[in-house]
Amino acid sequence: MNYRCMQISDHDTVMQLWCDCEGLLLRDADSKSAVGRYLARNPGLSFVAEDDDRIVGSIMAGHDARRGYIQHLAVAEDTRRQGVASRLIELCLDALKAQGIEKSHVHVLKNNRSGRRYWAKRGWSERCETILYSYVNGENENA
């Protein structure tokens, strides 16, 4: 397995991987241009896993100078349970720590039971004291 930083040229392949993974909610903010801006703003924090030149895993990460944010962890069904997700998370957390970020968050949909179990098994704590509010500052409700 080869792990490397995600590049915008990976977008189409990674988007297909995301579409194939249950529990991931995709929005217009996952467009090629938006992901390109995200990668440019957060260089060296998002990764892909390749097996024989086929992208089989991805993870995106960024930070606000205080907290890290993990997004879109995805591993191809036929490659699961081989440590790919764990390695992708480790790469992100190490890269964030190198930038001084020691606490990270991940958003998991309430109805994504397998995702919730996955993160809990890895020592991530569910936060019950916060509620996420969102605001769309424009006309696109799918932003």
N, C-alpha and C positions, 0 to 999 in steps of 0.2 A: 504494500500500500504506500502510495506517495501522497504526502500532504504538502500543500503550498498555499500561498495567499490567493484569495479570490481576485479575479480580474474581471473587468466589465465584459471582456470577450467570452466569459463563461456564462453570461446571463441567460441565454436561451436554453442551454442545457440545464442550468441550475433551476430555472423557472419550471421546466418539465419535471424535475425531481420534486420540487415543492408541490406541484399539482398532483403528483402521484402519492404524496404522503398525507394520510388521514390526520386531521387535527390542525393543519396549517390553514390559516385564513389569509387569502391573498387579496390585496387591494390595488388601486391605481398607484399607490405609493411604492409598489413593487415593479413599476415599469423600468425599462432599461435606463432611461434618463435619470429617474429618481435613485435607482440603485447605484448608478455611476456617481452621482453627487455624494451619496452615502459613503461609498468606497474612497472617494477623493478626500472627504472630510475626516475619515477614520482609517488612514493608511496602515496596513500591516495588522489589522485586527480581525479580518474575516478570512475564512479558509475553506478550501475544498479538499476532499479526499479522492484520489484517483486510483483505480485498479485497472491496469492494462489500458491506460489512456481514456478510460471511461470514468466520468465523475459519478461517484457513488455516495458522496456525502457533502454536506455544506453547513456552514454556520456563519452568521454575521454578528459582529459586535461593534459597539461604539461606546463613547462615554461623554459625559457633560463636564468633565474635569473633576468630578467628585465621585460619581457612581458609574459603573459599567452596565451596559444593557446588551443581553444576549438575545438574538432573534433568529428565527428560521433554522433551527437545528433540524436537519433532515438526513436520513440515511436510506438508501435503496433497500427495499424489502429483502432482496436476496443477499444482502451484505450485512444485515443486522446480526447482533450478538457476536461480533468479532472485535469489539473494542473501538470501532470507528468513531462513534459518537463521543465516547469518553476521551479519545485523543483530540478530537476537534474542540471539545470544551476545554481541555487542558491547554491547548495552543492559545485559545482566546484568553483564558484567565492569566496565563503567563505573559502574554503580550500586554494585557491591561495592567498587570502588576508592574511591568517594566516602565509603564507610563505613570506610575504612582496611584493606580486605581486598585484598592484592596477589597471593595465591596461591589458586587454585581447583582443585577436583577434579571429575571426572565418573566415575560408575560405568557401565561398558559390559559387557553380558553377553559372556562368552567366545565364545559361538557367534554373536554378532552381528557378522559379518565386515564388512558394509558400515558399520556404526557405528564399528567399530574403525578402518577405513580413513579414514572421514570425520574423526575427531578427530585422527588422526596427520597427515593432510594439512594440518591447520590449526595444526600446531606443538605439539600436546599430546603429552606423553611418557607412554608406557606405563610403569607402575611395576611392577617385577619383585621388588622387595625387600620388599613387603608382602603379607600375606594377610588378607582380610577375614573376620572371624568375626561371626556373628550369634547373638543369643539372643532367644527369644520369652518375654517375661515375662507369661505368661497362657496361656489355653487355645486361642487362635486361631492355628493354624499358618500361616494365610494373612495374618498381620498385616503 
